[in-house]
Amino acid sequence: MGALIEGWQYLLTNFGEFLTLLQEHLFMVAVAELAAIAVAVPAAIVATRSDRAKKWILNVGNVAQTIPTLAIIALVYPLLGIGLKSAIFGIWVYALLPILTNTVTGIENVDRETVNAARGMGMTDWEIMKRIQLPLAIPVIFAGIRTSSVINVGTAYLAFFIGGGGLGLWVISGIQLFNTPQMLAGAIPGALLAICADLLLAGVERYVGRGHDVQVGVSA
């Protein structure tokens, strides 16, 4: 309990620096997550259209997930340099697989009778994807996005090693210097940030899901 109080006091004493580190952390997570969504969702759609493409795309996603983020950063920093770009790239690569696999699963698990009925009404494959499969897959897709976002909050701490900033500066420096208050002042906000991100995305998932349920019902 005493360590927590000391961590809180350290945060208040260095509140200006904390806000800067938090802003850097949020920026890295947000940019990497949005980029992952922009790449993974279209790639998953392509994967559901071809078994061969699915095999290659999922294999690439699996490989990306198994390579440690620090190793990815080490590989790309000669190209992107030390700092924010390399850190965001490493986080982005690690964020792809949950979104990719959930999007593929969500689309493929849409009831075949619903798809066949839409095709019987004269819808094209793209119309079925846009108006039936993607809306019905949204809960599963958002589950992947939520998982990816929470992972990203933790992965972003590694940006410290490439000069990317973020809350990892306090956590890792605190560990190295045996400064427990500094470490806790960086670690606890990160845990709270992960919880808040999960709750926020859960709310967005419910809101968007209700809207698409209405749209699908009207289309049907």
C-alpha positions in Angstrom: 0.0 0.0 0.0 2.8 2.3 0.8 4.4 1.8 -2.6 1.1 2.7 -4.3 0.9 5.9 -2.3 4.5 6.7 -3.2 3.7 6.0 -6.9 0.8 8.3 -6.7 2.9 11.1 -5.2 5.5 10.6 -7.8 2.9 11.0 -10.6 1.5 14.2 -9.0 5.0 15.6 -8.5 5.8 15.0 -12.2 2.3 15.5 -13.6 3.4 17.6 -16.6 5.9 14.9 -17.7 3.2 12.3 -17.1 0.8 14.0 -19.5 3.4 14.2 -22.2 4.3 10.5 -21.8 0.6 9.5 -21.8 -0.1 11.5 -24.9 2.8 9.8 -26.7 1.5 6.4 -25.5 -2.0 7.1 -26.7 -0.8 8.4 -30.1 1.3 5.3 -30.7 -1.5 2.9 -29.8 -4.2 4.9 -31.8 -2.1 5.2 -35.0 -1.0 1.6 -34.9 -4.5 0.3 -34.2 -6.1 2.3 -36.9 -3.5 1.2 -39.4 -4.0 -2.4 -38.3 -7.7 -2.1 -38.9 -7.2 -0.5 -42.3 -4.9 -3.4 -43.4 -6.4 -6.4 -41.6 -10.1 -6.0 -42.4 -9.6 -5.7 -46.2 -7.0 -8.5 -46.1 -9.5 -10.7 -44.2 -12.2 -10.0 -46.8 -9.8 -11.0 -49.6 -9.0 -14.2 -47.5 -12.6 -15.2 -47.4 -12.8 -15.0 -51.2 -10.0 -17.4 -51.9 -8.7 -20.4 -50.0 -5.2 -19.9 -51.4 -5.2 -16.2 -50.4 -6.6 -17.2 -47.0 -3.7 -19.6 -46.4 -1.0 -17.0 -47.3 -2.7 -14.1 -45.4 -3.2 -16.0 -42.2 0.3 -17.4 -42.4 1.7 -13.9 -42.7 -0.5 -12.9 -39.7 0.7 -15.8 -37.6 4.4 -15.1 -38.4 3.9 -11.4 -37.5 2.4 -12.5 -34.1 5.2 -14.9 -33.3 8.1 -12.4 -33.9 8.8 -10.4 -30.8 8.0 -6.7 -31.1 11.6 -5.7 -30.2 12.9 -8.0 -33.0 10.6 -6.2 -35.5 11.7 -2.8 -34.3 15.4 -3.9 -34.6 14.8 -5.1 -38.2 13.0 -1.9 -39.3 15.0 0.8 -37.5 17.7 1.0 -40.2 15.0 2.0 -42.6 12.7 4.1 -40.4 15.3 5.3 -37.9 15.2 5.6 -34.1 12.0 7.0 -32.7 8.3 7.1 -33.1 8.0 5.6 -36.7 9.9 2.3 -35.8 7.9 2.0 -32.6 4.5 2.4 -34.3 5.5 -0.1 -37.0 6.4 -2.7 -34.4 3.1 -2.2 -32.5 1.2 -2.2 -35.8 2.6 -5.6 -36.9 1.7 -7.2 -33.6 -1.8 -5.8 -33.8 -2.7 -7.4 -37.1 -3.5 -11.0 -36.2 -6.4 -10.7 -33.7 -8.2 -8.4 -36.1 -7.4 -10.5 -39.1 -8.5 -13.9 -37.6 -11.6 -12.5 -36.0 -12.7 -10.8 -39.3 -12.3 -14.0 -41.2 -14.1 -16.0 -38.6 -16.9 -13.5 -38.3 -17.5 -13.4 -42.1 -17.3 -17.2 -42.6 -19.6 -17.9 -39.7 -22.5 -15.9 -41.1 -25.4 -18.3 -41.7 -25.2 -19.8 -45.2 -29.0 -19.7 -45.6 -29.0 -16.0 -45.1 -26.2 -15.6 -47.7 -28.0 -17.9 -50.2 -31.3 -16.0 -49.6 -29.6 -12.7 -50.4 -28.0 -14.2 -53.5 -31.4 -15.5 -54.6 -32.7 -11.9 -54.3 -30.2 -10.9 -56.9 -27.5 -9.4 -54.7 -23.9 -9.4 -56.0 -21.1 -10.9 -53.9 -20.0 -7.3 -52.9 -23.5 -6.3 -51.9 -23.8 -9.5 -49.8 -20.5 -8.7 -48.2 -21.4 -5.0 -47.5 -25.0 -5.4 -46.5 -25.1 -8.9 -44.9 -21.8 -10.5 -44.0 -19.9 -7.5 -42.6 -22.8 -6.2 -40.5 -23.5 -9.6 -39.0 -19.8 -10.1 -38.4 -19.3 -6.8 -36.5 -19.5 -8.3 -33.0 -16.7 -10.8 -33.8 -14.6 -8.2 -35.6 -14.8 -5.8 -32.7 -13.8 -8.5 -30.3 -10.6 -8.8 -32.3 -10.2 -5.0 -32.3 -10.7 -4.9 -28.5 -8.1 -7.7 -28.0 -5.7 -6.0 -30.3 -6.1 -2.6 -28.6 -5.4 -4.0 -25.1 -2.3 -5.8 -26.4 -1.2 -2.6 -28.1 -1.3 -0.7 -24.8 1.1 -3.1 -23.3 3.3 -3.5 -26.4 3.7 0.3 -26.6 5.9 0.2 -23.4 8.6 -1.3 -25.6 8.9 2.0 -27.5 11.3 3.1 -24.8 14.0 0.9 -26.3 13.8 2.7 -29.7 13.4 6.3 -28.3 9.7 6.3 -29.1 8.6 7.7 -25.7 5.5 6.7 -23.9 4.9 5.4 -20.4 7.6 2.8 -20.9 10.1 5.6 -20.1 9.0 5.6 -16.5 8.4 1.9 -16.1 11.6 0.6 -17.6 13.7 3.4 -16.1 12.1 2.7 -12.8 13.1 -1.0 -13.0 16.6 -0.2 -14.1 17.1 2.4 -11.3 15.2 0.3 -8.7 12.8 3.3 -8.4 9.5 1.6 -7.5 7.4 4.8 -7.3 8.4 5.8 -10.8 7.7 2.3 -12.1 4.3 2.2 -10.6 3.5 5.7 -11.8 4.0 4.4 -15.3 2.6 0.9 -15.0 -0.8 1.6 -13.2 -2.0 4.2 -15.7 -1.2 1.8 -18.5 -3.3 -0.9 -16.8 -6.2 1.5 -16.4 -5.8 2.7 -20.0 -6.1 -0.9 -21.2 -9.3 -1.4 -19.2 -10.8 1.9 -20.4 -10.0 1.1 -24.0 -11.7 -2.3 -23.7 -14.8 -0.7 -22.1 -15.0 2.0 -24.7 -14.7 -0.4 -27.6 -17.3 -2.6 -26.0 -19.7 0.4 -26.0 -18.9 1.2 -29.6 -19.5 -2.4 -30.5 -22.9 -2.5 -29.0 -23.9 0.8 -30.6 -22.7 -0.1 -34.1 -24.1 -3.6 -33.8 -27.6 -2.3 -33.0 -27.4 0.0 -36.0 -26.4 -2.7 -38.4 -29.0 -5.1 -37.0 -31.6 -2.7 -38.1 -30.0 -2.2 -41.5 -29.8 -6.0 -42.1 -33.4 -6.4 -41.1 -34.6 -3.8 -43.5 -32.4 -5.2 -46.3 -33.7 -8.7 -45.8 
